[in-house]
């Protein structure tokens, strides 16, 4: 890659045409002055045009020389790319896994732009992709986002605009109030998910008051800071007392060490440098989860994983071609691609009842009790009526089972 980086650096250096533009402008100025002179005195046309010949020619020679240097650098860079990555035949319907699935690519690009806060770019892109049909999205408050992402991107934009506003308040302004209000608004949903975001926010607010980090705090006496935090805890920690009893006990126990919290057993709570980043990350994850999205952009994950796997794929393909072999699997790699843990997703599910691997026509289904079996097994066990889970005493109706996306 060093050779590519070198050629790209040279191409970038040659790509600045400021001198070329100056040369062109100088030639234009000469021609305009000559035009004015000839208009004022037509009899001087021959002499004026003769005097233009050399300076105009020099300007064009300079422009042509600089353009030649750029084209030469571009040619070297193109050759370096071709040498590093062997040219491949164009994709066809036979070997392109996303053939006739352009709406998936458009959706991934649009969602990436929206979730990155590039709202103007996303709007322009969506307008140009109006002919593509896109699947439905549902918001976490029950309001349909859209029949199509193309026509209702404004709803998504409002959701992500709210998310970025709250993240800005957390990371830059150190203001927890908008995040706490949002967490309380969706407290019931977060509770069913087992999320501890609301308590994390309230705990950090307690720590902030305890340490005197409240910009609206007019207290001058340091002795009053722990009392303000204690008062906040009494008013806000009530709903958390059963689930987070030990954590609340630690926060209140720190009152005894308020004069020297740095040497206390609670230092890790009150002097945690990454607390704000942690709570912002938790908020981002929960916000996206309630939208039915992952915390990381799928497009970013796919592009990063693809870049990591590209050298291995190219090497294996060259060896297979050299041996005259072919891949015998459809839409599946016949070898393991080494990827970091963050980019490993286990998309294979084996039904614990039938021992068959799940497919698109026989997907995994989750019953209300939380156990998962394949659709065919569910139909065979239930026979369309109420049935008992094969792994626990719970009973349910097959219509209550939900499709699991891996």
C-alpha positions as CSV (number, residue, x, y, z in Angstrom):
1,X,0.0,0.0,0.0
2,X,3.0,2.3,0.4
3,X,3.4,2.6,-3.4
4,X,-0.3,3.5,-3.7
5,X,0.0,6.1,-1.0
6,X,3.1,7.6,-2.7
7,X,1.4,7.9,-6.1
8,X,-1.8,9.3,-4.5
9,X,0.2,11.9,-2.7
10,X,1.9,13.0,-5.9
11,X,-1.5,13.0,-7.7
12,X,-2.9,15.2,-5.0
13,X,0.0,17.6,-5.3
14,X,-0.4,17.8,-9.0
15,X,-4.1,18.3,-8.7
16,X,-3.9,21.8,-7.4
17,X,-4.3,24.0,-10.5
18,X,-3.9,27.4,-8.9
19,X,-0.9,28.3,-11.2
20,X,-2.8,26.9,-14.2
21,X,-5.8,29.0,-13.4
22,X,-3.6,32.1,-13.0
23,X,-2.0,31.4,-16.5
24,X,-5.5,31.1,-18.1
25,X,-6.7,34.3,-16.4
26,X,-3.5,36.1,-17.6
27,X,-4.2,35.0,-21.2
28,X,-7.8,36.2,-20.9
29,X,-6.7,39.6,-19.5
30,X,-4.3,40.0,-22.4
31,X,-7.1,39.2,-24.9
32,X,-9.5,41.6,-23.3
33,X,-7.0,44.4,-23.3
34,X,-6.2,43.8,-26.9
35,X,-10.0,43.8,-27.7
36,X,-10.4,47.1,-26.0
37,X,-7.4,48.6,-27.8
38,X,-8.6,47.4,-31.2
39,X,-12.1,48.7,-30.5
40,X,-10.7,52.1,-29.6
41,X,-8.2,52.2,-32.6
42,X,-9.1,49.7,-35.4
43,X,-6.1,50.7,-37.4
44,X,-3.8,49.2,-34.7
45,X,-5.3,45.7,-35.0
46,X,-2.4,44.2,-37.0
47,X,0.3,45.4,-34.6
48,X,-1.8,44.5,-31.5
49,X,-2.5,40.9,-32.7
50,X,1.2,40.4,-33.6
51,X,2.2,41.4,-30.1
52,X,-0.3,38.9,-28.6
53,X,1.2,35.9,-30.4
54,X,4.1,35.1,-28.1
55,X,2.6,35.8,-24.6
56,X,-0.6,33.9,-25.5
57,X,1.5,31.0,-26.8
58,X,3.6,31.0,-23.7
59,X,0.5,30.9,-21.5
60,X,-1.0,28.0,-23.4
61,X,2.4,26.1,-23.2
62,X,2.5,26.5,-19.5
63,X,-1.0,25.3,-19.1
64,X,-0.4,22.3,-21.3
65,X,2.8,21.5,-19.5
66,X,1.1,21.5,-16.1
67,X,-1.8,19.4,-17.4
68,X,0.6,16.9,-18.9
69,X,2.3,16.5,-15.4
70,X,-1.2,15.9,-13.9
71,X,-2.2,13.3,-16.5
72,X,1.2,11.6,-16.1
73,X,0.7,11.3,-12.3
74,X,-2.9,10.1,-12.8
75,X,-1.6,7.4,-15.2
76,X,1.0,6.2,-12.7
77,X,-1.6,6.1,-10.0
78,X,-4.0,4.1,-12.2
79,X,-1.2,1.6,-13.0
80,X,-0.3,1.3,-9.3
81,X,-4.0,0.5,-8.5
82,X,-4.2,-2.0,-11.3
83,X,-1.0,-3.6,-10.2
84,X,-2.2,-3.8,-6.6
85,X,-5.7,-4.9,-7.3
86,X,-6.0,-7.0,-10.4
87,X,-8.7,-5.8,-12.7
88,X,-11.9,-7.9,-12.5
89,X,-14.6,-8.5,-15.1
90,X,-17.7,-6.5,-14.6
91,X,-20.4,-8.0,-12.3
92,X,-23.3,-9.7,-14.0
93,X,-26.6,-11.1,-12.7
94,X,-24.9,-14.4,-12.2
95,X,-22.2,-13.3,-9.8
96,X,-23.6,-10.2,-8.2
97,X,-25.3,-11.1,-4.9
98,X,-27.1,-7.7,-4.9
99,X,-28.4,-7.9,-8.5
100,X,-31.9,-6.4,-8.5
101,X,-31.4,-5.4,-4.9
102,X,-30.4,-1.8,-5.5
103,X,-33.0,-0.6,-3.0
104,X,-31.0,-2.3,-0.2
105,X,-27.9,-0.3,-1.2
106,X,-29.9,2.9,-1.5
107,X,-31.5,2.3,1.9
108,X,-28.1,1.6,3.6
109,X,-26.6,4.8,2.1
110,X,-29.6,6.9,3.1
111,X,-29.7,5.5,6.6
112,X,-25.9,6.0,7.0
113,X,-26.2,9.7,5.9
114,X,-29.2,10.3,8.2
115,X,-27.6,8.6,11.3
116,X,-24.4,10.5,10.7
117,X,-26.3,13.8,10.7
118,X,-25.7,14.6,7.0
119,X,-29.3,15.6,6.6
120,X,-28.9,17.9,3.5
121,X,-26.8,15.2,1.7
122,X,-29.3,12.5,2.7
123,X,-32.3,14.6,1.4
124,X,-30.5,15.1,-2.0
125,X,-29.7,11.4,-2.3
126,X,-33.2,10.3,-1.4
127,X,-34.7,12.7,-3.9
128,X,-32.5,11.2,-6.6
129,X,-33.5,7.7,-5.5
130,X,-37.2,8.2,-5.5
131,X,-37.7,5.5,-8.2
132,X,-36.3,2.9,-5.8
133,X,-38.8,1.2,-3.4
134,X,-37.7,0.8,0.2
135,X,-39.1,-1.3,3.0
136,X,-41.2,0.1,5.9
137,X,-39.8,1.4,9.1
138,X,-41.6,1.8,12.4
139,X,-40.7,4.3,15.1
140,X,-40.4,3.2,18.7
141,X,-43.4,5.3,19.8
142,X,-45.7,3.3,17.4
143,X,-46.0,6.0,14.7
144,X,-45.2,4.5,11.3
145,X,-42.1,6.1,9.9
146,X,-43.1,5.4,6.3
147,X,-44.4,3.4,3.6
148,X,-41.1,4.1,2.0
149,X,-37.9,5.7,3.4
150,X,-37.8,7.9,0.2
151,X,-40.9,9.9,1.1
152,X,-40.8,10.0,4.9
153,X,-37.1,10.6,5.6
154,X,-38.1,13.8,7.4
155,X,-39.4,11.7,10.3
156,X,-36.1,9.9,10.6
157,X,-34.3,13.1,10.3
158,X,-36.2,14.6,13.2
159,X,-35.4,11.5,15.3
160,X,-31.7,11.7,14.5
161,X,-31.7,15.4,15.0
162,X,-33.1,14.9,18.5
163,X,-30.4,12.3,19.1
164,X,-27.5,14.5,18.0
165,X,-28.9,17.4,20.1
166,X,-28.9,15.3,23.2
167,X,-25.5,13.9,22.4
168,X,-24.2,17.4,21.9
169,X,-25.6,18.4,25.3
170,X,-23.9,15.4,26.9
171,X,-20.5,15.6,25.3
172,X,-19.9,19.3,24.8
173,X,-22.3,21.1,27.3
174,X,-22.1,18.4,30.1
175,X,-25.9,18.8,30.4
176,X,-27.8,15.7,31.4
177,X,-31.3,17.2,31.5
178,X,-32.4,16.4,27.9
179,X,-31.1,12.9,28.1
180,X,-32.9,12.3,31.4
181,X,-36.1,13.7,30.0
182,X,-35.8,11.4,27.0
183,X,-35.1,8.3,29.2
184,X,-38.1,9.1,31.4
185,X,-40.3,9.5,28.3
186,X,-39.5,5.9,27.2
187,X,-38.9,4.6,30.7
188,X,-41.4,1.7,30.3
189,X,-39.8,0.5,27.0
190,X,-36.3,0.8,28.4
191,X,-37.4,-1.2,31.5
192,X,-38.8,-4.1,29.4
193,X,-35.5,-4.2,27.6
194,X,-33.6,-4.4,30.9
195,X,-31.8,-1.1,30.1
196,X,-30.1,0.7,32.9
197,X,-29.7,4.0,31.0
198,X,-32.1,6.1,33.1
199,X,-30.3,5.1,36.3
200,X,-26.8,5.7,34.7
201,X,-28.0,9.3,33.8
202,X,-29.4,10.0,37.3
203,X,-26.3,8.5,38.9
204,X,-24.0,10.8,36.8
205,X,-26.2,13.8,37.7
206,X,-25.8,12.8,41.4
207,X,-22.0,12.7,41.0
208,X,-22.0,16.0,39.1
209,X,-23.9,17.7,41.9
210,X,-21.7,16.1,44.5
211,X,-18.5,17.3,42.8
212,X,-19.8,20.8,42.1
213,X,-20.1,20.4,38.4
214,X,-23.5,22.0,38.1
215,X,-23.2,25.3,36.1
216,X,-26.4,26.6,37.7
217,X,-25.2,25.9,41.2
218,X,-24.8,29.1,43.1
219,X,-23.6,27.4,46.2
220,X,-20.4,28.8,47.5
221,X,-19.8,26.6,50.4
222,X,-18.3,23.1,49.5
223,X,-20.1,21.6,52.5
224,X,-23.4,22.2,50.7
225,X,-22.5,20.2,47.6
226,X,-22.9,16.7,49.1
227,X,-26.2,17.9,50.6
228,X,-27.5,19.0,47.2
229,X,-26.5,15.7,45.8
230,X,-28.2,13.9,48.7
231,X,-31.4,15.9,48.2
232,X,-31.3,15.0,44.5
233,X,-30.9,11.3,45.3
234,X,-33.9,11.4,47.7
235,X,-36.1,12.8,45.1
236,X,-35.0,10.8,42.1
237,X,-33.7,7.4,43.3
238,X,-37.0,6.1,44.6
239,X,-38.0,4.1,41.4
240,X,-34.5,2.5,41.3
241,X,-34.2,1.4,45.0
242,X,-35.0,-2.3,44.4
243,X,-33.0,-2.9,41.3
244,X,-30.0,-0.7,42.1
245,X,-29.9,-0.9,45.9
246,X,-26.2,-1.6,46.2
247,X,-25.3,1.2,43.7
248,X,-27.5,3.7,45.6
249,X,-25.9,2.6,48.9
250,X,-22.5,3.4,47.5
251,X,-23.5,6.8,46.4
252,X,-24.9,7.7,49.8
253,X,-22.0,6.1,51.6
254,X,-19.7,8.5,49.9
255,X,-21.1,11.3,51.9
256,X,-18.8,10.3,54.8
257,X,-15.8,10.9,52.5
258,X,-16.9,14.2,50.9
259,X,-13.8,16.0,52.1
260,X,-11.3,13.6,50.5
261,X,-13.2,11.6,47.9
262,X,-10.0,11.0,45.9
263,X,-8.6,8.6,48.7
264,X,-12.0,7.0,49.4
265,X,-13.3,3.6,48.3
266,X,-15.7,5.4,46.0
267,X,-13.0,7.1,43.9
268,X,-13.9,4.9,40.9
269,X,-17.4,6.4,40.9
270,X,-16.8,10.0,41.5
271,X,-13.5,10.5,39.6
272,X,-14.2,8.3,36.6
273,X,-12.8,10.3,33.6
274,X,-14.7,8.3,31.0
275,X,-18.1,8.5,32.7
276,X,-19.5,11.1,30.2
277,X,-18.3,9.1,27.2
278,X,-19.8,5.9,28.6
279,X,-23.2,7.4,29.2
280,X,-23.2,9.1,25.8
281,X,-22.4,5.7,24.2
282,X,-25.1,4.0,26.2
283,X,-27.6,6.7,25.2
284,X,-26.6,6.4,21.5
285,X,-27.0,2.6,21.7
286,X,-30.4,2.7,23.4
287,X,-31.7,5.4,21.1
288,X,-30.8,3.4,18.0
289,X,-32.1,0.2,19.5
290,X,-35.5,1.8,20.1
291,X,-35.5,2.8,16.4
292,X,-34.8,-0.8,15.6
293,X,-31.2,0.0,14.5
294,X,-27.8,-1.1,15.6
295,X,-25.6,1.4,17.4
296,X,-23.1,1.3,14.5
297,X,-24.0,2.1,10.9
298,X,-24.4,-1.2,8.9
299,X,-22.8,0.5,5.9
300,X,-19.7,1.4,7.9
301,X,-19.5,-2.1,9.4
302,X,-19.9,-3.7,5.9
303,X,-17.3,-1.4,4.3
304,X,-14.8,-1.9,7.1
305,X,-15.2,-5.6,7.3
306,X,-14.9,-5.8,3.5
307,X,-11.7,-3.7,3.5
308,X,-10.2,-6.0,6.1
309,X,-11.3,-9.2,4.3
310,X,-10.3,-8.0,0.8
311,X,-6.6,-9.2,0.8
312,X,-7.7,-12.6,2.0
313,X,-10.5,-12.8,-0.6
314,X,-8.1,-11.8,-3.4
315,X,-5.5,-14.3,-2.4
316,X,-7.9,-17.2,-2.1
317,X,-9.5,-16.4,-5.4
318,X,-6.1,-16.3,-7.2
319,X,-5.2,-19.7,-5.7
320,X,-8.6,-21.2,-6.7
321,X,-8.2,-19.9,-10.2
322,X,-4.6,-21.2,-10.4
323,X,-5.7,-24.7,-9.4
324,X,-8.7,-24.6,-11.8
325,X,-11.2,-25.0,-9.0
326,X,-14.5,-23.3,-8.4
327,X,-16.5,-22.2,-5.4
328,X,-19.3,-24.7,-4.8
329,X,-21.3,-22.7,-2.3
330,X,-24.0,-20.3,-3.2
331,X,-23.8,-16.8,-1.5
332,X,-21.5,-18.3,1.1
333,X,-17.7,-18.2,1.4
334,X,-16.0,-21.6,1.4
335,X,-13.4,-20.5,3.8
336,X,-13.0,-18.6,7.1
337,X,-12.3,-14.8,6.8
338,X,-10.3,-13.5,9.9
339,X,-12.2,-10.5,11.3
340,X,-12.0,-8.7,14.6
341,X,-14.7,-9.8,17.2
342,X,-16.6,-6.5,16.6
343,X,-17.2,-7.6,13.0
344,X,-18.2,-11.2,13.6
345,X,-21.9,-11.9,13.3
346,X,-23.2,-15.4,13.7
347,X,-26.1,-15.6,11.3
348,X,-26.6,-19.4,11.4
349,X,-29.3,-20.8,13.6
350,X,-29.9,-24.5,14.1
351,X,-33.3,-25.5,15.3
352,X,-33.0,-27.3,18.7
353,X,-36.1,-29.4,17.9
354,X,-35.5,-30.6,14.3
355,X,-31.7,-30.0,14.3
356,X,-32.1,-28.4,10.9
357,X,-30.3,-25.2,9.9
358,X,-32.6,-22.2,9.5
359,X,-33.3,-20.9,6.0
360,X,-35.2,-18.0,4.4
361,X,-38.2,-20.3,4.0
362,X,-37.8,-21.9,7.5
363,X,-36.6,-18.9,9.7
364,X,-36.2,-19.0,13.5
365,X,-39.2,-17.9,15.5
366,X,-39.2,-16.7,19.1
367,X,-42.0,-17.7,21.3
368,X,-43.3,-15.4,24.1
369,X,-41.3,-17.4,26.7
370,X,-38.1,-16.4,24.9
371,X,-37.2,-19.8,23.4
372,X,-36.5,-20.0,19.7
373,X,-37.3,-22.8,17.2
374,X,-37.6,-22.9,13.4
375,X,-40.9,-22.1,11.8
376,X,-41.5,-25.7,10.5
377,X,-41.0,-27.1,14.0
378,X,-43.4,-24.5,15.4
379,X,-46.1,-25.4,12.9
380,X,-45.6,-29.1,13.5
381,X,-45.8,-28.8,17.3
382,X,-48.7,-26.3,17.4
383,X,-50.8,-27.6,14.5
384,X,-52.3,-24.1,14.4
385,X,-53.6,-24.3,18.0
386,X,-52.4,-23.3,21.4
387,X,-49.3,-25.4,22.4
388,X,-46.8,-25.9,25.1
389,X,-43.2,-24.8,24.6
390,X,-40.9,-27.9,24.2
391,X,-38.4,-26.4,26.7
392,X,-40.5,-24.8,29.4
393,X,-44.0,-25.0,30.9
394,X,-45.2,-21.9,29.1
395,X,-48.1,-22.1,26.7
396,X,-48.8,-19.8,23.8
397,X,-50.5,-19.4,20.4
398,X,-48.4,-19.8,17.2
399,X,-49.6,-16.3,16.1
400,X,-47.7,-14.8,19.1
401,X,-44.3,-16.1,17.8
402,X,-42.1,-13.4,16.3
403,X,-39.6,-13.8,13.5
404,X,-36.0,-13.5,14.6
405,X,-33.6,-11.6,12.3
406,X,-30.0,-12.7,12.7
